[in-house]
Amino acid sequence: MKKFALVCGASGEIGQSICRKLAEDGWSLYLHYNANRQTVQMLLEQLVVCYPKQEFLIVQADFSLDDGAQTLASQIFSLQAILFANGHAYYGLLEDTPVNEMAKLWKVHVQNPMQTTALLASKLRANPSSYILLIGSIWGDAGAAGEVVYSAVKGAQHSFVKAYAQEAAYNGIRINGIAPGIIDTKMNAVLDEQERTEIVDQIPLQAFGKTEDIANMVAFLFSGKADYVTGQIVRVNGGWYI
């Protein structure tokens, strides 16, 4: 039987890298997006050519809406793994953060991932072993000035992983999180050379991470070789925060 994984946020740079790595490892994929249909369509076409024996399906849902989880869950059939790599960021002081932004951050990072998990848990339980993985953040551990609400919802993701891992273990469901440091993506292209140098100087491994670093860790946690690992937040940050 084909093994299916749902990748939420497949249109992002990290999400695309994860999809390519999981497809390489034999997974059929649900490719979730919110607004960037073109990117996901291009990804699907590439994967179909490279892995013709697997299935790749596009699914859409807006996690900033209250019914985002229900919309997504209604499009999912067979399932063995869920990966939440979608997100929303807001930069600004806490006192300047609008309530609607606080609500959006909560829904995208916490409410809808938790509800999606609840709605799809029965499908995961149909497998001898299954997997849930959330892409958290270094700021969920360390916190960041100027990103207080984002840090708070990422910390909530980490707490969800630790709690639900205990609840779901009896059903063979492994749930973990990955907390990336700074990853070299277009989002960080706004940093000038001096800013990049200052950040690199703080990282023991003296480099930004690559999207492949996150994808490789996802693949390992989904591989069956890490099945005694659950409830963990794996820090992939070059030693920036230990």
C-alpha positions as CSV (number, residue, x, y, z in Angstrom):
1,M,0.0,0.0,0.0
2,K,1.1,3.6,-0.6
3,K,1.9,5.6,2.4
4,F,0.5,9.1,2.4
5,A,1.7,12.2,4.2
6,L,-0.1,15.6,4.4
7,V,2.4,18.5,4.1
8,C,0.8,21.7,5.3
9,G,2.6,24.7,3.8
10,A,3.9,22.8,0.7
11,S,4.3,26.1,-1.2
12,G,6.9,27.6,1.1
13,E,10.6,27.0,0.6
14,I,10.9,24.7,3.6
15,G,7.7,23.0,2.7
16,Q,8.9,22.4,-0.9
17,S,12.2,21.0,0.3
18,I,10.4,18.6,2.7
19,C,8.0,17.4,-0.1
20,R,10.9,16.6,-2.4
21,K,12.7,14.7,0.3
22,L,9.7,12.7,1.4
23,A,8.8,11.9,-2.2
24,E,12.4,10.6,-2.7
25,D,11.8,8.4,0.3
26,G,8.6,6.8,-1.2
27,W,5.9,8.9,0.3
28,S,2.8,9.9,-1.6
29,L,1.8,13.4,-0.7
30,Y,-1.1,15.8,-0.1
31,L,0.4,19.2,-1.0
32,H,-1.4,21.8,1.0
33,Y,-1.4,25.5,0.2
34,N,-3.4,28.6,1.1
35,A,-3.0,31.1,-1.7
36,N,0.1,30.1,-3.8
37,R,-1.5,27.6,-6.1
38,Q,0.9,28.1,-8.9
39,T,4.0,27.1,-6.9
40,V,2.3,24.0,-5.6
41,Q,1.1,23.1,-9.1
42,M,4.7,23.4,-10.4
43,L,5.9,21.2,-7.5
44,L,3.3,18.6,-8.2
45,E,4.3,18.4,-11.9
46,Q,7.9,17.9,-11.0
47,L,7.1,15.2,-8.5
48,V,4.8,13.3,-10.9
49,V,7.6,13.2,-13.4
50,C,10.2,12.0,-10.9
51,Y,8.1,9.6,-9.0
52,P,5.4,8.2,-11.3
53,K,4.4,5.3,-9.1
54,Q,3.4,7.6,-6.2
55,E,0.4,9.9,-5.9
56,F,0.5,13.6,-5.4
57,L,-2.7,15.6,-4.6
58,I,-3.2,19.3,-4.1
59,V,-5.4,20.4,-1.2
60,Q,-6.3,24.0,-0.2
61,A,-7.3,25.5,3.2
62,D,-6.9,28.9,4.9
63,F,-5.6,28.3,8.4
64,S,-6.4,31.9,9.3
65,L,-10.1,31.1,9.3
66,D,-12.0,29.3,12.0
67,D,-13.0,26.5,9.6
68,G,-9.6,26.0,8.1
69,A,-9.1,22.6,9.7
70,Q,-12.5,21.3,8.6
71,T,-11.9,22.5,5.1
72,L,-8.6,20.6,5.0
73,A,-9.7,17.4,6.7
74,S,-12.6,17.0,4.3
75,Q,-10.1,16.6,1.4
76,I,-8.0,13.8,3.1
77,F,-8.4,10.1,2.7
78,S,-5.7,7.5,3.5
79,L,-3.1,9.1,5.8
80,Q,0.0,8.0,7.8
81,A,1.7,11.3,8.6
82,I,1.0,15.0,9.0
83,L,3.6,17.8,8.8
84,F,2.7,21.3,9.7
85,A,5.2,23.7,8.0
86,N,2.7,26.5,7.2
87,G,2.9,29.7,9.1
88,H,2.3,33.4,9.5
89,A,4.8,36.0,10.9
90,Y,4.3,39.5,12.4
91,Y,7.1,41.8,13.4
92,G,6.4,44.6,15.9
93,L,6.3,45.6,19.5
94,L,3.6,43.8,21.6
95,E,1.8,47.1,22.3
96,D,1.6,47.8,18.6
97,T,0.3,44.3,17.6
98,P,-3.3,44.5,16.5
99,V,-5.7,42.0,18.0
100,N,-6.6,40.6,14.6
101,E,-2.9,39.7,14.1
102,M,-2.8,38.0,17.4
103,A,-5.9,36.0,16.5
104,K,-4.4,35.1,13.1
105,L,-1.1,33.9,14.6
106,W,-3.0,31.7,17.0
107,K,-5.3,30.2,14.4
108,V,-2.5,29.5,11.9
109,H,0.0,28.1,14.3
110,V,-2.0,26.5,17.1
111,Q,-5.8,26.3,16.7
112,N,-6.1,24.9,13.2
113,P,-3.1,22.5,13.5
114,M,-4.6,21.1,16.7
115,Q,-8.0,20.8,15.2
116,T,-6.7,19.2,12.0
117,T,-4.9,16.7,14.2
118,A,-8.1,15.9,16.1
119,L,-10.1,15.5,12.9
120,L,-7.6,13.2,11.2
121,A,-6.4,11.2,14.2
122,S,-8.7,8.2,13.4
123,K,-7.0,8.0,10.0
124,L,-3.6,7.9,11.6
125,R,-4.7,5.2,14.1
126,A,-5.5,2.9,11.1
127,N,-1.7,2.4,10.7
128,P,0.6,0.4,13.0
129,S,2.7,3.5,13.4
130,S,2.1,7.0,12.3
131,Y,3.6,10.5,12.6
132,I,2.8,14.1,13.4
133,L,5.5,16.8,13.1
134,L,5.3,20.5,13.7
135,I,7.9,23.0,12.4
136,G,8.3,25.2,15.5
137,S,11.0,27.8,16.0
138,I,14.0,28.7,18.0
139,W,11.9,31.6,19.3
140,G,9.4,29.1,20.7
141,D,12.3,28.2,23.1
142,A,14.3,31.4,23.5
143,G,11.7,34.1,22.7
144,A,12.4,37.2,20.6
145,A,11.8,40.9,21.2
146,G,9.8,42.3,18.3
147,E,8.2,38.9,17.7
148,V,6.5,38.3,21.1
149,V,3.2,36.9,19.8
150,Y,5.0,34.8,17.2
151,S,7.3,33.5,20.0
152,A,4.3,32.7,22.2
153,V,2.4,30.7,19.6
154,K,5.5,28.8,18.7
155,G,6.0,28.0,22.4
156,A,2.4,26.8,22.4
157,Q,3.2,24.4,19.5
158,H,6.1,23.0,21.5
159,S,3.8,22.4,24.5
160,F,1.2,20.8,22.2
161,V,3.8,18.3,21.0
162,K,4.8,17.4,24.5
163,A,1.2,16.9,25.8
164,Y,-0.3,15.2,22.8
165,A,2.6,12.8,22.4
166,Q,1.6,11.3,25.8
167,E,-2.1,11.1,24.8
168,A,-1.5,9.6,21.4
169,A,1.4,7.2,22.1
170,Y,-1.0,4.3,23.0
171,N,-2.3,4.5,19.4
172,G,1.2,4.2,17.8
173,I,1.2,7.9,16.9
174,R,4.6,9.6,17.3
175,I,4.4,13.4,17.6
176,N,7.5,15.6,17.5
177,G,8.6,19.1,16.7
178,I,11.5,20.7,14.9
179,A,12.8,24.1,16.1
180,P,14.8,25.6,13.3
181,G,17.3,28.4,13.8
182,I,17.8,30.9,11.0
183,I,17.3,29.2,7.6
184,D,18.6,30.7,4.4
185,T,15.4,31.5,2.6
186,K,14.0,34.4,0.6
187,M,12.3,35.7,3.8
188,N,15.8,36.4,5.1
189,A,17.0,38.0,1.9
190,V,16.1,41.4,3.4
191,L,19.1,41.1,5.7
192,D,22.1,43.1,4.5
193,E,25.7,41.7,4.6
194,Q,26.5,43.3,7.9
195,E,23.3,41.9,9.5
196,R,24.1,38.4,8.2
197,T,27.6,38.6,9.5
198,E,26.4,39.7,12.9
199,I,24.0,36.7,13.1
200,V,26.5,34.2,11.8
201,D,29.0,35.4,14.5
202,Q,26.5,34.2,17.1
203,I,26.1,30.7,15.6
204,P,28.7,28.1,16.7
205,L,28.6,26.4,13.3
206,Q,29.1,29.8,11.6
207,A,26.4,29.5,9.0
208,F,22.8,29.8,8.2
209,G,20.9,26.6,8.0
210,K,19.6,25.2,4.6
211,T,16.1,24.1,3.9
212,E,17.5,20.6,3.2
213,D,18.7,20.5,6.9
214,I,15.1,20.7,8.0
215,A,13.9,18.3,5.3
216,N,16.5,15.7,6.3
217,M,15.4,15.8,9.9
218,V,11.7,15.4,8.9
219,A,12.6,12.4,6.7
220,F,14.5,10.8,9.6
221,L,11.6,11.2,12.0
222,F,9.2,9.8,9.4
223,S,11.5,6.9,8.3
224,G,10.7,4.3,11.0
225,K,14.3,4.6,12.3
226,A,13.3,7.1,15.0
227,D,10.1,5.3,16.3
228,Y,11.3,5.4,19.9
229,V,11.3,9.2,19.7
230,T,8.1,11.1,20.6
231,G,7.3,14.3,22.5
232,Q,10.6,15.9,21.5
233,I,11.5,19.3,20.1
234,V,14.6,18.8,17.9
235,R,16.7,21.9,17.6
236,V,18.2,22.3,14.2
237,N,20.0,25.6,14.7
238,G,23.7,25.2,14.3
239,G,24.2,25.4,18.1
240,W,22.6,29.0,18.2
241,Y,20.4,28.0,21.1
242,I,21.2,24.9,23.2
